[in-house]
Amino acid sequence: MDLEKILKQFGLNQKEASVYLAVLELGQSSVQKIARKAGIARSTTYEILESLKNKALVYSLQKHNVLNYGTEEPKKLSDFAKERAKLLEHALPEFTALYGKAKTRPTVRFYQGKEGARIMLEEILKEAKELKAFSSADDLFTVLDEVFPEFVKKRIKAKIPIKVILRESPKARERQRLGPQELREVRIIPVKYEYHGLTFMWKNKIAMFSLKADLVMVLIESEELAQMQSAMFNVIWDSLFLKQT
């Protein structure tokens, strides 16, 4: 059995494990003898022995005016492990609180190119029950020519409805006309509001596609940011309904 490995898993570092085993094998011995047995410099060995002493794994005594160290009985290792476990158990609520805080922080992922777009669109298909989107239809079918039609087919097959706000254009009107048969509801904003991109919203995620120059995507996961973006979408969506009725 690899005792040194067990001691390291138990929480001692490499040198502490070597020194502890040297003392265990030698019995009460001087720092010089322990250092020689462990193959570690005398000054370093003294520091390690004091560290082990603080952990109640070794003890010291003066013998013929020479400082000697010996090990407590090995059962002390088990006691030490139990104390460490109790300490961890006591601190567990604080660790859990810190973990919870980290979970609420926004996470951001970046993708590039058409392969990155496919990865992001597949994630949407796996997770979304419904979608909201801003888009420029002309840019969409130019930049994501073969990728986006494939996504639309899969979305329809998965029965994922979408509400989308598009800039005025013949292509946007076509998307609006075909909407009912493709589970898509479209509302149009004037062409003067210029943008070249695509934004999807679902659950606690926002996926943003830059459709001008380089194809770059950003995926943000944050409940607060997703709620805010969804609220902004709803305000525009509702105002467009009032204008168009």
N, C-alpha and C positions, 0 to 999 in steps of 0.2 A: 504494500500500500504506500502511495506517495504522500508521506506525512507533511512534507513541505507544501505541496499543492493544497492539501486539506486546510492547513493553517492560513494560506493566502485566501482561500474561499471563505474562511472563517472571519477574515478581516485584517490579518496581519500583512504587512508588506514583505517583500522578498528578504530584506536584511533582518527584519524582526523575526521572521520564521526561522532563518538560519541560526540566529543567536539563541532563540528559545530552544531549538533542538540541540544545540551545542551544550547549553546549560543542563538540559534534561539528561543528556548522555554522560556528561562529566560529573554531575553532582555539584556540591558546593565548590566553587573554584574562583580564582582571581580573574580580574578583567583580562590580564595578559594571556592566560591559558584559554579563556573563552574566545578571545579574539583570534588566537592561533587556530583553534578548532573550527571556528566559523569562517576563517579566511577573510576577515574584515579588519581594517585598521583599528588600533587600540582605542584612539580617541572617539571614533565613530561607534565602536562597540559599547563604550561607556554610556554614550547618549542613548543608544538603543536599549540598553539594560534599564536605564532610568525610565524610559518610555514603557517598557514591559512591567516595571515595578509599579508605575502609575495605574496600569491596567490590572494590577493584583495578580500577575502571572509569575513574577519572580519576587524574591526578597533579598535584602542585603544584610550583611553583618560583618563586624570587624573580627578578624581571626589572626592573632599574632601580629597586630598592627597593620594588617593587610585587608583591604576591602574585598570581601568575597560575595558572590551572588549564587543563589540556589533557586530552584523552581518550586513553586507551590505544587501540590499534588495535581495531576492532570485533570481531575474532576473540576478544578477551578476554570478550565477552558469552557466547560459546559455552563457553569454559573455565569461566566462572562458573556457567553452567547445569549443566555436568557435575559440578562440585564440589557443588552443591546436591543433585543427584541421588544422588551418592555418600553424602552425609550422610543423606539420607532412607533410602537402602538400608541403611545401617549401623544406623539407629534402628528399622527396620521390625519386628524381633522385639519390641521394647518396645511399639511401637504395637499390634501384634497381641495382646500380653499384656493390654494395657489394654482392647482391644475384647472379648477373651474374658471378662474380669471383668464388663464391662457386660452381656454376654449371659446371665450367670448370675444377675443381679439380677432379682427379681420385677417384672413389669410389671402394671399394674392399669388396667382400663378400666371406665367407668361408663355405664350406659344407663338410660333412663326410658321408662315407658309401654309400651303393647302393641307399638308399632312397634319399640322397642328390644328387647323380648322376642323378636320374630320374627327380628331380626338375630342375636341370640345363639343361638337355637335352630337357625337355618340353619347357623351356624358349627359347631355340634355335629354336625349331619347330614353336613356335608362332611368332618369330620375323624375322628369316633369310629368305632372298630371294635367297642367294647363300652362300656357305661355303668354307672356306679354312682350311686345317688341316695338322698337323704333327702327326704321330702316329707310334706305334709299334704294328703291327697287332696281333702278338702272345700274347702279354700282354693284348691287348684289349679284345680278346675273351676268355681269361682265367679269368681275374679279373671281367669283366663286362659280364659274360657269358650269362645271360638271359636278361639283361638290354639293351645291345647294339643292338642285332638283332631286338628287338622291335622298337628301335629308327630308325634303317635303314628302316624298313617297313613303318613307319610313314613318314620318310623323302621322300621316293619315292612317296608315296601317295600324299604328299603335293607338289611334283614336285620341290624339292629344290636340285639343282645340287651341287656337291662338287668336289673340287680339293684337293687331299691328297698326301702328301709325306710320304712314308713308308720305313722302313729299310728292306733290302733284307732278304727274307725268303720264303719258299714255300707258307705260308699263304698270304704273301704280293703279290706274283705272282698270287695267286688265286683271290685276291681282284682286281688285275689289269685286269685279264681275264674276270671277271664278271662285270667289270666297266660299259661298255656301257649300259647294261640292268638295271643297278641300279643307273643311273645318276651320275656315279663316274668316274673321270679321275685320274689315279694313275701314279706317277713317283717314281722310286726306287733309294734310296741312298745305298752305300755299308754298309755291316754289321759292319764294323769297327767303324762306328759312333754310338756308343752305347747310348741308352737312353730308359727309361721305362716310357713312359707317352703319353698323348694325349693333343693336343692343338687345339682348334677351334677358328676361327676368323670370325666375321660377324659384319656388321655395325660398331659401335664404341665399341665393346666388345671383350674381349679375355677370353676364358674359358680354364683353365689348370687343367688337371687331373694327379695326381700322381698314377701310376699303379703298384707301388712296395711297399711291406709291407702294411701299412695302406692306405686305399682308401681315399684320401683327394683331394678336388677340390677348386680352387680359381677362382673367376669371377671378372675381372677388367673392369670397364666402364670408358673409357677415349678416346676421339677422337684422341688426339696426340699419345698416346701409341698404339692404334689400327692401326693408319696409319703407325707407325714405324714398328710394327710387320708384317703388311701386305706387306710393302716394302721389308723386309727381306725375307719373303716367296717368293715374286715374283722374287727376285734375284736368289734364289736357284732353283725355278721352271724353270726359263728360262735357267739357266746353265745346268740343267739336260736334257732339251730338246736338247741343242746343243751337249751334250755328247752322247745322245742316238739316234742321227740322222746321 
